[in-house]
Amino acid sequence: MRFALLFLALTGCKEDCVHMCQRMETWLNECGLTWEDNFSEQDWSSIDDCYDDHAESSSKEDATCRTRAKKYDKQSCW
């Protein structure tokens, strides 16, 4: 996991997108859900896929990630 975060920092993934991916993973784990079941339309099977999709995020995408991260901070399992 540390390697992935270092890689993201070097490739340009913005902090808000990293936080969003981490919140998504926390939410999935808390709810007993999987990446495949909930993010199949993005073809994500792990947090690494989320990171990969945001590796070259723009400032506009970073703002979107910030909004989505807040959503997952508040989202309940049911």
Protein Blocks (a to p, Z undefined) as FASTA:
>chain_A
ZZmmmmmmmnopafklmmmmmmmmmmmmmnopafklmmmmnopabfklmmmmmmmccfkl
mmmmmmmmmmmmmpcfZZ
